[in-house]
Amino acid sequence: MHHGLTKKEAGQLAYEYAQAKGKNMPKNWTENKCAGKDWMNSIMSRFGLSLRSSEATSLARATSFNRTNVSEFFNILEELLIKHKYPPNRIYNLDETGVTTVQKTPKVVAEKGSKQVGRITSAERGTLVTVVGCINAAGQSIAPFFVFPRVNWLQSFLNGTPPGSTGKCQPSGWMTAEIFRDMIRHLISQTSCSPTNRLLLIMDNHDSHVSLSVVNLYRENGIDVLTLPPHCSYKLQPLDVAVYGPFKRYYNEAANSWMISNPNRRITIYEIGIFVGIAFPRAFVMENVLSGFQKQEYTLSIGTFSKITTFSAPL
C-alpha cells in the first residue's frame, strides 16, 4: 500500500526472482540486473497492467490513520497470536532512528529581556548515524545495531556502546536492504529464534525491510513479520510511542555534558557509541518498553490477546 513499483523496480524484482530460481536469462538482464523493456511491456499487456499516477505521500499520511486500517492491522495480529500463541517475550518491535554529532542545546538560565543567549554546539551540520532498536512485549530489549557513514568498518566505532552491540558501514549512514539482512542475523543471534521457537516481528514497511534474501532469512529462522499500516507508525509503533523520545533526550544530555567537559573539541562519530551507551540503558527500561506496547493498543498475556476498541487519538 502506497509503495507501488515503477516499471524499473518491477523489472529489478523480476530479475531477482529469476536469479533465485536459477532461470536462464537474456544477456541484457544479467548486465543491467533488470528485466528487459520488451518483457515488461508483454507482462503488463498480458495481465492488464498500466502505469498510473500515484497520490502524494503527504495526503496518504493524513488519511492512513483511520479505523479501517488500524482495525485491519489488529485483526491480522489477533489471527497470528491465536495461531502461534506467542508469549510476550517472542513478540518484537524493530525500528531505526537517527543520532547526529550535533546536539540540541538545552534551555539555560539568563537575564530577563536577553535577546541573544548562546550555547556551544559541535558544528553547524551534523553527521548522521543510524541506530536500530528492538524490544519485546515482556519489556526486554536486544543490543542496538549501528549503521555508520563510512566505507570501512572499525571496531573502535563501538567504543562505549552497550554490550553485544554490532553494526555495519554505509557511506550515507542510512539503512539498506543488504545491511538490514545483517541486522536480522543480529536479531537471530540475540533471540535464538528457529522454526520450532518462532517469534513475531512487528515493524514498518520500509522498502529496505523486504528483499528476497531477507524473506528467506525470515522463513529459515521462524520469524513471522507483521508490518504496520503505512504512515501510522507514529501512533502504533511501541518504540516511537514510548522509547525513542526518552532515548533522544538522554542522548542529547550526554552530548551536552561531553561538550562542557571537552571544550574546543568537536563531537565525531567515535563519540556516538559513548552517548548511546549512556542513553540506551536509561531509555530502554522495562517501564518504557511495556508502556509502548500498552499505548499501541495491545493487551498482552501469555498466549492470549484482546483488542481494545477505544483509541488514544481522535479518528
C-alpha beads as a LAMMPS data file, in Angstrom:
LAMMPS data file: protein, C-alpha beads

315 atoms
314 bonds

1 atom types
1 bond types

-500.0 500.0 xlo xhi
-500.0 500.0 ylo yhi
-500.0 500.0 zlo zhi

Masses

1 110.0

Atoms # bond

1 1 1 0.000 0.000 0.000
2 1 1 1.358 3.403 -1.104
3 1 1 4.583 1.683 -2.200
4 1 1 3.714 0.717 -5.774
5 1 1 6.555 -0.345 -8.066
6 1 1 7.783 1.669 -11.018
7 1 1 8.497 -0.215 -14.246
8 1 1 12.205 -0.251 -13.415
9 1 1 11.624 -1.547 -9.867
10 1 1 9.266 -4.246 -11.173
11 1 1 11.927 -5.273 -13.695
12 1 1 14.561 -5.481 -10.953
13 1 1 12.226 -7.623 -8.858
14 1 1 11.652 -9.968 -11.819
15 1 1 15.430 -10.289 -12.283
16 1 1 15.947 -11.109 -8.566
17 1 1 13.247 -13.752 -8.674
18 1 1 14.549 -15.342 -11.894
19 1 1 18.065 -15.400 -10.429
20 1 1 16.844 -17.015 -7.199
21 1 1 15.018 -19.690 -9.213
22 1 1 18.089 -20.386 -11.348
23 1 1 16.354 -19.459 -14.622
24 1 1 18.183 -18.807 -17.872
25 1 1 18.085 -15.090 -18.617
26 1 1 18.946 -12.923 -21.630
27 1 1 22.353 -11.262 -21.543
28 1 1 20.901 -7.765 -21.128
29 1 1 19.044 -8.906 -17.953
30 1 1 22.332 -10.013 -16.370
31 1 1 24.201 -6.871 -17.448
32 1 1 21.521 -4.463 -16.199
33 1 1 20.283 -6.627 -13.309
34 1 1 16.805 -5.844 -14.549
35 1 1 14.227 -7.404 -16.853
36 1 1 14.127 -6.059 -20.396
37 1 1 11.617 -3.466 -21.612
38 1 1 10.020 -5.868 -24.104
39 1 1 9.417 -8.458 -21.365
40 1 1 7.953 -5.825 -19.051
41 1 1 5.610 -4.479 -21.738
42 1 1 4.490 -8.017 -22.560
43 1 1 3.724 -8.812 -18.910
44 1 1 1.777 -5.559 -18.459
45 1 1 -0.259 -6.278 -21.582
46 1 1 -0.932 -9.912 -20.654
47 1 1 -2.181 -9.133 -17.131
48 1 1 -3.949 -5.862 -17.870
49 1 1 -1.469 -3.650 -16.008
50 1 1 -0.846 0.025 -16.718
51 1 1 1.136 2.934 -15.316
52 1 1 -0.959 5.089 -13.019
53 1 1 -0.216 8.403 -11.319
54 1 1 0.302 7.926 -7.584
55 1 1 -1.029 10.094 -4.799
56 1 1 1.398 12.223 -2.824
57 1 1 2.667 10.653 0.397
58 1 1 1.617 13.688 2.423
59 1 1 -2.012 13.015 1.551
60 1 1 -1.605 9.344 2.401
61 1 1 -0.143 10.198 5.791
62 1 1 -3.091 12.482 6.544
63 1 1 -5.643 9.796 5.729
64 1 1 -3.985 6.481 6.637
65 1 1 -4.531 6.563 10.401
66 1 1 -8.180 5.606 10.358
67 1 1 -10.377 2.982 11.973
68 1 1 -10.407 0.731 8.891
69 1 1 -6.615 0.495 8.527
70 1 1 -5.946 0.160 12.246
71 1 1 -8.673 -2.464 12.706
72 1 1 -7.302 -4.499 9.810
73 1 1 -3.855 -4.463 11.422
74 1 1 -5.205 -5.695 14.759
75 1 1 -7.350 -8.350 13.069
76 1 1 -4.266 -9.811 11.385
77 1 1 -2.346 -9.548 14.648
78 1 1 -5.101 -11.378 16.502
79 1 1 -5.115 -14.180 13.931
80 1 1 -1.331 -14.613 14.279
81 1 1 -1.474 -14.690 18.073
82 1 1 -4.279 -17.249 18.079
83 1 1 -2.470 -19.414 15.519
84 1 1 1.031 -19.386 17.041
85 1 1 0.323 -18.435 20.688
86 1 1 3.454 -16.304 21.014
87 1 1 4.338 -15.487 24.622
88 1 1 5.155 -11.791 25.238
89 1 1 8.915 -12.417 25.091
90 1 1 8.528 -13.656 21.487
91 1 1 6.727 -10.541 20.198
92 1 1 9.258 -7.954 18.979
93 1 1 9.140 -4.457 17.575
94 1 1 12.071 -3.191 15.471
95 1 1 12.712 0.315 14.194
96 1 1 15.520 2.662 13.175
97 1 1 16.263 6.102 14.495
98 1 1 18.984 8.599 13.731
99 1 1 21.504 10.288 16.024
100 1 1 23.928 13.007 14.972
101 1 1 27.172 14.625 16.039
102 1 1 25.390 17.949 16.630
103 1 1 23.361 18.057 19.813
104 1 1 20.293 20.157 20.525
105 1 1 21.097 22.893 23.020
106 1 1 19.101 22.954 26.277
107 1 1 17.457 25.955 27.899
108 1 1 19.876 27.960 30.037
109 1 1 19.483 30.489 32.826
110 1 1 19.781 34.063 31.535
111 1 1 18.808 37.585 32.476
112 1 1 15.247 38.608 31.686
113 1 1 14.976 40.506 28.424
114 1 1 18.144 38.976 26.963
115 1 1 17.900 38.978 23.194
116 1 1 20.715 36.564 22.387
117 1 1 21.643 33.612 24.583
118 1 1 24.217 31.262 23.064
119 1 1 25.267 27.694 23.796
120 1 1 28.128 25.892 22.047
121 1 1 27.278 23.070 19.634
122 1 1 29.681 20.678 17.973
123 1 1 29.146 22.065 14.462
124 1 1 26.545 23.675 12.234
125 1 1 25.667 20.427 10.458
126 1 1 25.910 17.002 11.990
127 1 1 26.872 13.557 10.706
128 1 1 24.054 11.020 10.879
129 1 1 24.425 7.553 12.394
130 1 1 21.505 5.116 12.255
131 1 1 20.681 3.159 15.416
132 1 1 18.353 0.154 15.232
133 1 1 16.467 -0.732 18.416
134 1 1 14.466 -3.891 19.071
135 1 1 12.184 -4.546 22.048
136 1 1 9.673 -7.218 23.053
137 1 1 6.331 -7.230 24.835
138 1 1 7.892 -8.639 28.010
139 1 1 9.777 -5.346 28.492
140 1 1 13.153 -6.583 27.229
141 1 1 15.467 -5.288 24.512
142 1 1 18.387 -6.572 22.470
143 1 1 21.698 -4.784 21.966
144 1 1 21.495 -1.999 19.345
145 1 1 22.723 -2.250 15.762
146 1 1 24.537 0.719 14.162
147 1 1 24.979 1.973 10.596
148 1 1 27.988 4.297 10.433
149 1 1 28.575 6.679 7.491
150 1 1 31.899 5.220 6.420
151 1 1 33.182 2.826 3.777
152 1 1 35.341 0.632 6.028
153 1 1 34.342 -0.747 9.409
154 1 1 36.438 -0.009 12.516
155 1 1 35.850 -1.798 15.794
156 1 1 36.514 1.493 17.577
157 1 1 33.106 2.708 16.351
158 1 1 31.599 0.535 19.103
159 1 1 33.643 2.009 21.964
160 1 1 31.293 2.692 24.874
161 1 1 28.262 1.008 23.297
162 1 1 26.043 -1.426 25.241
163 1 1 27.454 -4.992 25.460
164 1 1 26.579 -7.093 22.436
165 1 1 26.246 -4.125 20.062
166 1 1 27.332 -4.508 16.471
167 1 1 26.946 -2.697 13.174
168 1 1 27.984 -2.057 9.598
169 1 1 29.196 0.819 7.425
170 1 1 27.341 2.523 4.592
171 1 1 28.561 5.808 3.077
172 1 1 25.288 7.666 3.701
173 1 1 24.665 6.217 7.166
174 1 1 21.200 5.045 6.072
175 1 1 19.756 1.549 6.240
176 1 1 19.867 -0.556 3.077
177 1 1 18.445 -3.970 2.206
178 1 1 21.907 -5.555 2.399
179 1 1 22.660 -4.099 5.830
180 1 1 19.177 -4.933 7.106
181 1 1 19.968 -8.578 6.366
182 1 1 22.884 -8.273 8.815
183 1 1 20.520 -6.669 11.340
184 1 1 18.191 -9.676 11.094
185 1 1 21.154 -12.002 11.638
186 1 1 21.933 -9.962 14.762
187 1 1 18.323 -10.400 15.919
188 1 1 18.515 -14.157 15.298
189 1 1 21.727 -14.478 17.332
190 1 1 20.256 -12.446 20.211
191 1 1 16.892 -14.263 20.349
192 1 1 17.798 -17.837 19.301
193 1 1 14.698 -17.997 17.109
194 1 1 14.078 -21.066 14.936
195 1 1 11.173 -22.804 13.153
196 1 1 10.383 -24.520 16.457
197 1 1 10.879 -21.358 18.537
198 1 1 9.109 -18.748 16.432
199 1 1 8.851 -15.038 17.049
200 1 1 6.625 -12.282 15.707
201 1 1 8.432 -9.205 14.378
202 1 1 6.390 -6.001 14.072
203 1 1 7.919 -3.140 12.091
204 1 1 7.173 -0.506 9.461
205 1 1 7.081 -1.360 5.776
206 1 1 10.190 0.493 4.621
207 1 1 11.494 -0.954 1.361
208 1 1 14.847 -1.892 2.950
209 1 1 12.977 -4.370 5.174
210 1 1 11.748 -6.522 2.297
211 1 1 14.120 -8.230 -0.112
212 1 1 14.332 -11.802 -1.307
213 1 1 17.347 -12.681 0.848
214 1 1 15.736 -11.167 3.970
215 1 1 12.455 -13.015 3.356
216 1 1 14.425 -16.263 3.088
217 1 1 16.074 -15.476 6.439
218 1 1 12.637 -14.963 7.975
219 1 1 11.433 -18.312 6.686
220 1 1 14.544 -20.273 7.637
221 1 1 14.602 -18.947 11.208
222 1 1 10.939 -18.941 12.192
223 1 1 10.359 -15.171 12.037
224 1 1 6.792 -14.107 11.268
225 1 1 6.636 -10.484 10.081
226 1 1 3.712 -8.108 10.500
227 1 1 4.093 -4.606 9.072
228 1 1 2.351 -1.553 10.437
229 1 1 -0.125 0.312 8.214
230 1 1 1.654 2.985 6.146
231 1 1 2.056 6.368 7.860
232 1 1 0.721 5.014 11.174
233 1 1 3.964 4.130 12.963
234 1 1 3.950 7.404 14.922
235 1 1 0.784 6.147 16.667
236 1 1 1.136 2.353 16.534
237 1 1 4.844 1.605 16.934
238 1 1 5.896 0.951 20.573
239 1 1 9.431 2.258 20.001
240 1 1 8.145 5.532 18.561
241 1 1 5.434 5.924 21.182
242 1 1 7.395 5.469 24.417
243 1 1 11.086 4.632 23.950
244 1 1 12.788 6.773 21.328
245 1 1 11.598 10.034 22.904
246 1 1 13.436 9.396 26.202
247 1 1 16.373 7.894 24.274
248 1 1 16.883 11.071 22.225
249 1 1 16.578 13.186 25.380
250 1 1 19.194 11.177 27.295
251 1 1 21.452 11.088 24.230
252 1 1 21.273 14.864 23.965
253 1 1 22.054 15.287 27.666
254 1 1 25.140 13.075 27.285
255 1 1 26.314 15.052 24.248
256 1 1 25.874 18.407 26.014
257 1 1 27.703 17.132 29.081
258 1 1 30.588 15.949 26.878
259 1 1 30.846 19.361 25.213
260 1 1 31.169 21.027 28.615
261 1 1 33.860 18.553 29.714
262 1 1 35.753 18.806 26.435
263 1 1 35.987 22.499 25.482
264 1 1 37.222 23.358 21.993
265 1 1 36.604 19.793 20.770
266 1 1 34.042 18.646 18.247
267 1 1 31.879 15.562 18.574
268 1 1 32.771 12.934 15.964
269 1 1 31.218 9.582 15.114
270 1 1 33.729 7.983 17.501
271 1 1 31.849 9.559 20.432
272 1 1 28.423 8.405 19.199
273 1 1 28.827 4.994 20.829
274 1 1 29.656 6.597 24.180
275 1 1 26.482 8.713 24.156
276 1 1 24.328 5.774 23.065
277 1 1 25.942 3.672 25.801
278 1 1 24.758 6.251 28.340
279 1 1 21.278 6.825 26.885
280 1 1 20.328 3.263 25.917
281 1 1 20.150 1.659 29.393
282 1 1 18.212 4.667 30.721
283 1 1 15.611 4.714 27.925
284 1 1 15.219 1.013 27.095
285 1 1 13.954 0.128 30.555
286 1 1 11.049 -2.228 31.204
287 1 1 8.689 0.576 32.219
288 1 1 9.133 2.457 28.928
289 1 1 9.023 -0.671 26.768
290 1 1 5.848 -2.018 28.357
291 1 1 4.280 1.429 28.188
292 1 1 4.945 1.492 24.444
293 1 1 3.144 -1.774 23.854
294 1 1 0.223 -0.708 26.051
295 1 1 -0.169 2.617 24.258
296 1 1 -0.033 0.756 20.974
297 1 1 -3.400 -0.716 21.987
298 1 1 -2.049 -4.128 22.997
299 1 1 -3.316 -6.085 25.965
300 1 1 -0.900 -8.975 26.252
301 1 1 -0.728 -12.035 28.431
302 1 1 0.796 -15.416 27.789
303 1 1 -0.907 -16.939 24.790
304 1 1 -3.865 -14.527 24.750
305 1 1 -4.731 -11.234 23.114
306 1 1 -7.718 -8.940 23.422
307 1 1 -8.379 -5.978 21.162
308 1 1 -9.102 -2.583 22.704
309 1 1 -11.936 -0.875 20.863
310 1 1 -11.188 2.649 22.089
311 1 1 -8.394 4.663 20.530
312 1 1 -5.994 7.049 22.215
313 1 1 -6.212 9.514 19.307
314 1 1 -9.298 11.007 17.596
315 1 1 -10.109 9.389 14.247

Bonds

1 1 1 2
2 1 2 3
3 1 3 4
4 1 4 5
5 1 5 6
6 1 6 7
7 1 7 8
8 1 8 9
9 1 9 10
10 1 10 11
11 1 11 12
12 1 12 13
13 1 13 14
14 1 14 15
15 1 15 16
16 1 16 17
17 1 17 18
18 1 18 19
19 1 19 20
20 1 20 21
21 1 21 22
22 1 22 23
23 1 23 24
24 1 24 25
25 1 25 26
26 1 26 27
27 1 27 28
28 1 28 29
29 1 29 30
30 1 30 31
31 1 31 32
32 1 32 33
33 1 33 34
34 1 34 35
35 1 35 36
36 1 36 37
37 1 37 38
38 1 38 39
39 1 39 40
40 1 40 41
41 1 41 42
42 1 42 43
43 1 43 44
44 1 44 45
45 1 45 46
46 1 46 47
47 1 47 48
48 1 48 49
49 1 49 50
50 1 50 51
51 1 51 52
52 1 52 53
53 1 53 54
54 1 54 55
55 1 55 56
56 1 56 57
57 1 57 58
58 1 58 59
59 1 59 60
60 1 60 61
61 1 61 62
62 1 62 63
63 1 63 64
64 1 64 65
65 1 65 66
66 1 66 67
67 1 67 68
68 1 68 69
69 1 69 70
70 1 70 71
71 1 71 72
72 1 72 73
73 1 73 74
74 1 74 75
75 1 75 76
76 1 76 77
77 1 77 78
78 1 78 79
79 1 79 80
80 1 80 81
81 1 81 82
82 1 82 83
83 1 83 84
84 1 84 85
85 1 85 86
86 1 86 87
87 1 87 88
88 1 88 89
89 1 89 90
90 1 90 91
91 1 91 92
92 1 92 93
93 1 93 94
94 1 94 95
95 1 95 96
96 1 96 97
97 1 97 98
98 1 98 99
99 1 99 100
100 1 100 101
101 1 101 102
102 1 102 103
103 1 103 104
104 1 104 105
105 1 105 106
106 1 106 107
107 1 107 108
108 1 108 109
109 1 109 110
110 1 110 111
111 1 111 112
112 1 112 113
113 1 113 114
114 1 114 115
115 1 115 116
116 1 116 117
117 1 117 118
118 1 118 119
119 1 119 120
120 1 120 121
121 1 121 122
122 1 122 123
123 1 123 124
124 1 124 125
125 1 125 126
126 1 126 127
127 1 127 128
128 1 128 129
129 1 129 130
130 1 130 131
131 1 131 132
132 1 132 133
133 1 133 134
134 1 134 135
135 1 135 136
136 1 136 137
137 1 137 138
138 1 138 139
139 1 139 140
140 1 140 141
141 1 141 142
142 1 142 143
143 1 143 144
144 1 144 145
145 1 145 146
146 1 146 147
147 1 147 148
148 1 148 149
149 1 149 150
150 1 150 151
151 1 151 152
152 1 152 153
153 1 153 154
154 1 154 155
155 1 155 156
156 1 156 157
157 1 157 158
158 1 158 159
159 1 159 160
160 1 160 161
161 1 161 162
162 1 162 163
163 1 163 164
164 1 164 165
165 1 165 166
166 1 166 167
167 1 167 168
168 1 168 169
169 1 169 170
170 1 170 171
171 1 171 172
172 1 172 173
173 1 173 174
174 1 174 175
175 1 175 176
176 1 176 177
177 1 177 178
178 1 178 179
179 1 179 180
180 1 180 181
181 1 181 182
182 1 182 183
183 1 183 184
184 1 184 185
185 1 185 186
186 1 186 187
187 1 187 188
188 1 188 189
189 1 189 190
190 1 190 191
191 1 191 192
192 1 192 193
193 1 193 194
194 1 194 195
195 1 195 196
196 1 196 197
197 1 197 198
198 1 198 199
199 1 199 200
200 1 200 201
201 1 201 202
202 1 202 203
203 1 203 204
204 1 204 205
205 1 205 206
206 1 206 207
207 1 207 208
208 1 208 209
209 1 209 210
210 1 210 211
211 1 211 212
212 1 212 213
213 1 213 214
214 1 214 215
215 1 215 216
216 1 216 217
217 1 217 218
218 1 218 219
219 1 219 220
220 1 220 221
221 1 221 222
222 1 222 223
223 1 223 224
224 1 224 225
225 1 225 226
226 1 226 227
227 1 227 228
228 1 228 229
229 1 229 230
230 1 230 231
231 1 231 232
232 1 232 233
233 1 233 234
234 1 234 235
235 1 235 236
236 1 236 237
237 1 237 238
238 1 238 239
239 1 239 240
240 1 240 241
241 1 241 242
242 1 242 243
243 1 243 244
244 1 244 245
245 1 245 246
246 1 246 247
247 1 247 248
248 1 248 249
249 1 249 250
250 1 250 251
251 1 251 252
252 1 252 253
253 1 253 254
254 1 254 255
255 1 255 256
256 1 256 257
257 1 257 258
258 1 258 259
259 1 259 260
260 1 260 261
261 1 261 262
262 1 262 263
263 1 263 264
264 1 264 265
265 1 265 266
266 1 266 267
267 1 267 268
268 1 268 269
269 1 269 270
270 1 270 271
271 1 271 272
272 1 272 273
273 1 273 274
274 1 274 275
275 1 275 276
276 1 276 277
277 1 277 278
278 1 278 279
279 1 279 280
280 1 280 281
281 1 281 282
282 1 282 283
283 1 283 284
284 1 284 285
285 1 285 286
286 1 286 287
287 1 287 288
288 1 288 289
289 1 289 290
290 1 290 291
291 1 291 292
292 1 292 293
293 1 293 294
294 1 294 295
295 1 295 296
296 1 296 297
297 1 297 298
298 1 298 299
299 1 299 300
300 1 300 301
301 1 301 302
302 1 302 303
303 1 303 304
304 1 304 305
305 1 305 306
306 1 306 307
307 1 307 308
308 1 308 309
309 1 309 310
310 1 310 311
311 1 311 312
312 1 312 313
313 1 313 314
314 1 314 315
